[in-house]
Amino acid sequence: MSITTREIHLKNRPEGLPTPDDFALVGTTLPAPRPGQILVRNLWMSVDPYMRGRMDERKSYIAPFALGQVLEGAAVGVVEQSADPRFAAGDRVVHFAGWREHALIDAAHATVVADDGIALQTYLGALGFPGLTAYVGLTRIANAKAGETIFVSAASGAVGSVVVQMAKQMGLRVVASAGSEDKARWLRDVAGADAVIDYRSAPDLTAALAQAAPQGIDIYFDNVGGDHLDSALAVANDLARFVLCGMISGYNEGKPAIGVRNLFSAIEKRIKLQGLIASDHIDVLPEFIPRMSAWIKAGQVQLRETVVDGLERAPEAFIGLFKGANTGKMLVRLTKS
């Protein structure tokens, strides 16, 4: 049976910060699933900073979005129709066909989510790619050890907030950076950061970091780039490890970012700088999922979400990422049923 639904298309390639005019809300009709397909009613979808890069026509680690076509990203929902024996109506699934209220997808591209008492949308955050990114960055790239000091930028965001809490569970001293006193308070009082810098009110970020980490930093988990990366290089100890996860400060510049000013410090201090794309580390999931689930159930990782209701407000939620509108994971709730 076919179904009428709605989806968000990319209308224009943004110049600088995207605007609502760069998106279009479009009605469409989906046919019944063919053999090997399932029809999913999406309940929650994710908006993430990396999606901004896909809106540009350029080569990257993932293909750009096509103009006039539906966007995509992580989503969770319920199977309504199945033409694949591995799935039944009512199954809860996670997949990559977000930005739409219903998704007709190949069954091979969906994964059943167990009803384990953890909220379904958590599989878009701490139990999804943001959490996996945090886990891989700390364990595989930084090789974090108890007693070390880590600096986390954008520490109240979807990835950073998990990094902070995981690092505390692993016995590290955590210095966090965020852009408001409310976010700083949550990082101190709930996430457990040892020191927090409100970078918007700090007249000198490097001086503030040096004061917060008087013994230097051994690890930098970079979600921002720009002046945060410069400051981390200045305060880093010899043989520090930098996890380069994201550089949100430059995503809307519309021109190549200015190079790091003191990169020579990486030579002097023999710093390792390594980029991180979580999809390169899917093999870690069998280790990551049960460990993170246990932390969540024990209350050792606290979840904070910023929720926007309605598919039509998904562009608003996405744009808000670049204005500091979220604490924790930014989510779009597509239905309350």
Helices and strands as residue ranges (DSSP letters): E 3-10, G 20-22, E 23-30, E 37-46, H 51-54, E 75-82, E 92-95, E 102-106, G 107-109, E 111-112, G 120-124, H 129-136, I 137-141, E 149-152, H 160-169, E 173-178, H 181-186, I 187-191, E 195-198, H 205-212, E 217-222, H 226-235, E 236-244, G 248-250, H 264-268, E 272-275, G 278-284, H 285-297, E 305-309, G 311-313, H 314-320, G 321-323, E 329-333
